[in-house]
Amino acid sequence: MTNGGSTADGGADKDGSFVPRYVTVADFLRGMIYNHELEPGEKIPSEHQLMDHFDIARGTARHAIKILADEGLLKQAHGRGTFVSRPDITHDVSRFPLSIAQSLTDQGKSFETHVVGSKVEVPPPAIQVALDVKPGVPCFYVQRVRCVAGEPMVCQEDWVSLVECPGVDQVDYATETMFDAIERISGHKIKQSHMTYSARNVGRDFGASLGCEESTAVLVLEQLISLDDGRPVSWGRTWFKPGQTVTGTTSI
């Protein structure tokens, strides 16, 4: 492996732009992980090995490792070193709709739900359209964080139609799931889910909830839930902390 003739502080990219050395090291390790040269559970080169190989300072090596740890690709074990992460949680998208609480329960993981905040107010125009509520009609908004072993795993925000679920704003969401509350209050079963996945920078607020830097790229699920009478009842967004996987099985 070569260092491409870059300086101690950084080097030039293909287009001639400056690239900090910690980015070069992080890209190198990320490539090894993506190419399966380093497998889940395997120990990565030590800080000293990275320092010698790339001719960098310890702080630069630590910065590169921290980037990948924030992305969920690496786990640091005190006194043992740094290892390629194994997926913390696996979510099965072949089950519709996707219930985070049920996903955790199925994997035998105990979890806690913390309500960050809630309110009743008129939702943004796009949410009014999604939930088929008239302009000016308020809906219920709640934001929650689900934690496993004290660590935040997902941050969820939901808008729920008070037309379909009057009183849904009075539920204790630290003890009852959103889906259970919707079915209990509406008297209908949840029938359909339209799901969209995207990758986004987590941002300051959700990053703070998940313990991530605001520039960290995370997987985001948007889910529109409809009842068995065809009426849309809930629009939600789930922010997944790095280190989780989404799986599914399709039969043809």
Secondary structure, DSSP 4 states (H G I P E B T S, - for coil): ---TT--SSEEE-TTS-EEEHHHHHHHHHHHHHHTTSS-TTPBPPPHHHHHHHHT--HHHHHHHHHHHHHTTSEEEETTTEEEEPPPS-EEETTSSS--HHHHHHHTT--EEEEEEEEEEEPPPHHHHHHHT--TT--EEEEEEEEEETTEEEEEEEEEE-TTTSTTGGGS-TTTS-HHHHHHHHHSS-EEEEEEEEEEEE-HHHHHHHHT--TT-EEEEEEEEEEETTS-EEEEEEEEEPSS-EEE-----
